[in-house]
Amino acid sequence: MSEDDRPADDAATDAPNGSPPTGDPPADGTGRETVSEAAAEEAESAGPSPATPRIEGPQKLHLLTVPYQIAQQGISIAVALFVFGGGGVTALFSSGQSLLAIGAAVAVLLGIGAFVGYFVARYRRFEYELTADTFDIRSGVLSRRKREIPLRRIQNVDISQNVVQRALGIAQVNLETAGGGETEAQLQYVGDDDAERLQSEISRLSRAAKASEGATAAAVDERFETIFEMTQRELGVLALISVDLRIASFLFFGASVFAPSAVSAYEPDSIWEFGLGIESILGAILGPIAALAAIVALALISGALNAARYYGFRLDRGDEELRYERGLLQRYRGTIPLSKVQTITVRENVLARALGYAALTIETAGYTPTGGESTGSQSAIPVAERDRVVTLARSLEAFDASGFERPPKRARLRYAFRYAIGLAVIVALLYVGTLATDYQLFWYVPLLATPLIPVAAHLKWRSRGYALGDEHVVTRNGFWVRKQKVVPYHRVQTVFTTQTIFQRRRDLATVTVDTAGSQSITGDDAEAVDIDAETAERIRERVPDELYGALARRRRSAAGSNGRSRGPTGPTGGQLGD
């Protein structure tokens, strides 16, 4: 071997004493040891590699899991036995048959022992372990079961606590995967600190797993900043706008129609033939009052429930995900992965719109959230001023909805006919009910709403529309609850048009833009309703072209940014449609 081919250490050994080459360690070997120690100290100070779990080895559930589950299930069983078998137990011990009573007592004690032993055994056999690329669960009392969940498939880690669990310092952790219709795995229960650490670690390792597959996500700790905190004023507004005005209007209408007949039924021999006596007049007055009282009670209950559900709501944003925390009695902490966002919805009912407030919900792919949300939909902002909501929505998806187009005006005539037919059906049913029963149902009262038909038709027409931007399709529907949905082209799964018999008569059609979100199951897709049939066909053909173009641009962008850091993109575009 020539001197040029020898390693540097060998060359350093040949150097004269006292004159080692520049930068080389001394020849006595101490330099080599010093270098090793320095490297070790540097590696130790650097910490584990990004893809190395910081939760090492198999982990157990919290020790309080056993007494909590025993108490939880035991109370349910005790209540059921008391309700359905309490009399039999009392009769058994009071019958004087001591041997039978003793045998029953022994059986009960054995049952309690087996009951407690099962929960202890389940706790001892349950383990979970976080590796660099999987989340492993080993469980089972009679039969062992091992599950390995790839971290790259985990998109949400939710933490929930009720009042008792918060007092005990334990929490339930739910793992959701992409495409899953239900929770993939549950940890019942771990310590509060362990739950938060699991949430952070799984998120970090999931990004590392995706980065190893060529994604641009960084496998480092994600920094979060608070972008929204609900104030007491907004909590009060949420309680005020929580009542569903559609239910309130039905209550008021029903009480106005049926209350006079109900009151006059106590005095059949009314002084007027058609139930227009003092009893009916009293009913006509008390009916709306009772309806208003019911509406107020409904508003108070609904407002209190929503205020408790979203108490202390806070939303934090990182590079790859959003994290939320909310709840007074039941506390929830969860994540919303930005890479899985399918649809963004700005939601506002009539009261919220009048007050200038709105809500923002985010739909992710195949996610079934815990905590009382609608399927696949999570509240990014329960309620806030509308401009603030739109600003946050654009920070998530830089969409442009300035060119909103409404359905053709002939759609208003269709709505007017629909409402007129509905009103006629109600009048006919009340009239038939009056003839078939002894009650005067005041079938003519709904006719007072006839002048409102064109107004309702116009408001419905005005509340609908769509806009096709460079990167997104935006739709708007609903008067009582207006929903403006933003769908990125690259998230579109299918686009199709439909026509009912009544739409065909007026050359109208509906275009549905379907995504991979769970809301598709419930039929709550983005829809351009009652637009011109030819326009609908053009949209159906254009959206797939935009989809392919968006995917091509994203591939080029990913290839161009590979190995380079990518800065944030600011939101652009016009205002949402009025």
CORQUIJO-V431190 format. One record per backbone hydrogen bond with DSSP energy under -0.5 kcal/mol. NH is the residue of the N-H (numbers start at 0). CO is the residue of the C=O. E is the energy in kcal/mol with one decimal. If there is no record, write none. Layout:
BEGIN
nh={NH:NH}
co={CO:CO}
e={E:E}
END
This chain:
BEGIN
nh={5:5:10:11:12:13:14:18:23:28:32:33:34:35:36:37:38:39:40:41:42:43:44:45:46:46:51:52:55:58:61:64:65:66:67:68:69:70:71:72:73:74:75:76:77:78:79:80:81:82:83:84:85:88:89:90:91:92:93:94:97:100:101:102:103:104:105:106:107:108:109:110:111:112:113:114:115:116:117:118:119:120:121:122:123:124:125:125:126:126:127:128:130:130:134:135:135:136:137:138:144:146:148:149:150:152:153:153:154:154:155:157:158:159:160:165:166:167:168:169:170:171:172:173:174:175:175:177:179:179:183:184:186:187:188:188:189:191:194:195:196:197:198:199:200:201:202:203:204:205:206:207:208:209:210:211:212:212:213:214:219:224:226:227:229:234:235:236:237:238:239:240:241:242:244:247:248:249:250:251:252:253:254:255:256:257:258:261:262:263:264:265:266:269:274:280:281:282:283:284:285:286:287:288:289:290:291:292:293:294:295:296:297:298:299:300:301:302:303:304:305:306:307:308:309:310:312:313:314:315:316:317:321:322:323:324:325:326:327:330:330:331:332:333:335:337:338:339:340:341:342:343:344:345:346:346:347:349:352:353:354:355:355:356:357:358:359:360:361:362:363:363:364:365:366:368:376:377:379:379:380:383:385:388:389:390:391:392:393:394:395:395:396:398:403:403:404:410:411:412:413:414:415:416:417:418:419:420:421:422:423:424:425:426:427:428:429:430:431:432:433:434:435:436:440:444:446:447:448:449:451:452:454:455:456:457:458:459:460:461:462:463:464:465:466:468:468:472:473:474:475:476:481:482:483:484:484:485:486:486:487:488:490:491:492:493:495:497:503:504:505:505:506:507:508:509:510:511:511:512:513:513:515:517:519:520:521:521:522:523:525:527:528:530:532:535:536:537:538:539:540:541:542:543:544:545:546:547:548:549:550:551:552:553:554:555:556:557:558:559:560:561:563:566:569}
co={1:2:6:7:8:9:11:15:20:25:28:29:30:31:32:33:34:35:36:37:38:39:40:41:42:43:48:50:53:127:188:61:62:62:63:64:65:66:67:68:69:70:71:72:73:74:75:76:77:78:79:80:81:84:85:86:87:88:89:91:95:96:97:98:99:100:101:102:103:104:105:106:107:108:109:110:111:112:113:114:115:116:117:118:119:120:121:122:124:137:58:135:128:133:148:128:133:146:126:144:138:136:134:147:132:149:149:150:152:175:175:173:332:171:330:161:162:163:164:164:189:159:186:157:184:155:173:152:176:365:174:174:172:185:170:186:170:168:190:191:192:193:194:195:196:197:198:199:200:201:202:203:204:205:206:207:208:209:210:209:217:316:314:314:312:230:231:232:233:234:235:236:237:239:242:243:244:245:246:247:248:249:250:251:252:253:254:257:258:259:260:262:263:267:271:276:277:278:279:280:281:282:283:284:285:286:287:288:289:290:291:292:293:294:295:296:297:298:299:300:301:302:303:304:305:307:309:324:227:322:224:320:335:315:333:313:331:310:307:160:328:325:158:323:321:319:319:336:337:362:362:485:360:483:344:358:481:479:348:349:350:351:352:351:383:346:380:344:377:342:361:375:339:515:363:366:373:361:359:377:359:357:355:384:385:386:387:388:389:390:391:392:392:396:400:401:465:407:408:408:409:410:411:412:413:414:415:416:417:418:419:420:421:422:423:424:425:426:427:428:429:430:431:432:438:441:443:444:445:446:448:449:450:451:452:453:454:455:456:457:458:460:475:404:473:466:471:486:466:484:464:482:347:476:345:474:482:343:472:484:341:470:487:488:513:513:511:509:499:500:501:502:503:502:530:497:527:495:509:525:493:511:490:363:516:517:517:518:519:518:512:510:526:508:506:531:532:533:534:535:536:537:538:539:540:541:542:543:544:545:546:547:548:549:550:551:552:553:554:555:556:558:560:564:567}
e={-0.8:-0.5:-1.8:-2.3:-1.5:-1.2:-0.8:-1.6:-2.0:-0.9:-1.5:-2.4:-2.5:-1.9:-2.4:-2.3:-2.6:-2.4:-2.7:-2.6:-2.6:-2.6:-2.6:-1.8:-0.9:-0.6:-2.3:-0.5:-0.7:-3.2:-2.7:-2.0:-1.0:-0.5:-2.0:-2.6:-2.3:-2.4:-2.6:-2.7:-2.6:-2.2:-1.2:-2.3:-2.7:-2.4:-2.1:-2.6:-2.3:-2.3:-2.6:-2.3:-0.7:-1.9:-2.1:-2.3:-2.0:-2.0:-1.3:-0.8:-1.4:-2.2:-2.9:-2.6:-2.2:-2.4:-2.7:-2.4:-2.3:-2.4:-2.7:-2.5:-2.5:-2.5:-2.7:-2.5:-2.8:-2.7:-2.1:-1.4:-2.1:-2.7:-2.6:-2.0:-2.3:-1.9:-0.7:-0.7:-0.5:-2.6:-2.1:-2.5:-0.6:-2.6:-2.2:-2.9:-0.5:-2.4:-2.9:-2.6:-2.9:-2.7:-2.3:-0.6:-2.4:-1.4:-0.7:-0.8:-0.5:-2.0:-1.6:-2.4:-4.2:-2.2:-2.6:-2.3:-1.9:-1.9:-1.1:-2.3:-2.5:-2.5:-1.8:-2.8:-2.9:-2.7:-0.5:-2.0:-1.7:-0.5:-1.9:-1.4:-2.5:-0.6:-0.5:-0.5:-2.4:-1.9:-2.4:-1.8:-2.3:-2.5:-2.3:-2.1:-2.7:-2.8:-1.6:-2.3:-3.0:-2.2:-1.8:-1.9:-2.5:-2.0:-2.3:-1.9:-0.6:-0.7:-1.6:-2.0:-1.1:-2.0:-2.5:-1.5:-2.4:-2.0:-2.0:-2.3:-2.4:-2.0:-1.8:-2.5:-0.6:-0.6:-0.8:-1.9:-2.5:-1.8:-2.3:-2.3:-2.5:-2.9:-2.4:-2.0:-1.6:-2.8:-1.7:-2.1:-2.3:-2.4:-1.2:-1.5:-1.5:-2.3:-1.1:-2.3:-2.4:-2.4:-2.7:-1.4:-3.0:-2.8:-0.7:-1.2:-3.0:-2.4:-2.7:-2.3:-2.4:-2.5:-2.6:-2.5:-2.7:-2.6:-2.5:-2.5:-2.7:-2.7:-2.4:-2.4:-2.3:-2.5:-2.3:-2.1:-2.2:-0.5:-1.4:-1.9:-3.0:-3.3:-2.8:-2.7:-2.5:-2.6:-2.2:-1.7:-2.3:-1.5:-2.2:-3.8:-0.6:-3.1:-3.2:-1.8:-2.9:-2.0:-0.7:-1.3:-1.0:-3.4:-1.5:-2.1:-2.7:-2.5:-0.6:-2.9:-2.2:-1.4:-2.7:-2.2:-1.8:-0.8:-0.5:-3.3:-2.5:-2.9:-2.5:-2.6:-2.8:-2.9:-0.5:-1.3:-1.3:-1.0:-0.9:-0.7:-2.1:-2.3:-1.9:-0.8:-2.2:-1.9:-2.5:-2.1:-2.7:-2.1:-2.0:-2.5:-2.3:-1.3:-1.0:-0.6:-2.4:-2.2:-0.5:-0.6:-3.0:-2.1:-1.4:-0.7:-1.2:-2.0:-2.4:-2.4:-2.2:-2.5:-2.4:-2.6:-2.2:-2.5:-2.3:-2.2:-1.9:-2.4:-2.5:-2.4:-2.3:-2.4:-2.6:-2.3:-2.0:-2.1:-2.2:-1.3:-0.9:-1.8:-0.9:-2.0:-2.0:-1.8:-1.3:-1.7:-0.5:-2.8:-2.5:-2.2:-2.4:-2.2:-2.2:-2.6:-1.3:-1.3:-1.7:-1.9:-2.5:-0.6:-3.0:-2.4:-3.0:-2.0:-2.3:-1.7:-2.7:-3.0:-2.3:-2.2:-0.6:-3.0:-2.6:-0.5:-0.6:-2.5:-1.8:-1.5:-3.5:-1.2:-1.8:-2.3:-2.2:-1.3:-0.7:-0.8:-1.1:-2.7:-2.2:-2.4:-2.3:-3.0:-0.5:-3.0:-2.8:-0.7:-0.5:-1.0:-1.3:-1.7:-0.5:-0.7:-0.9:-1.9:-1.1:-2.6:-0.8:-2.3:-1.9:-2.5:-1.8:-2.0:-2.4:-2.4:-1.7:-2.2:-2.6:-0.7:-0.9:-2.6:-2.5:-2.4:-2.2:-2.7:-2.4:-2.2:-2.3:-2.3:-2.2:-2.3:-2.5:-2.6:-2.4:-2.5:-2.0:-0.6:-2.0:-0.5:-0.5}
END
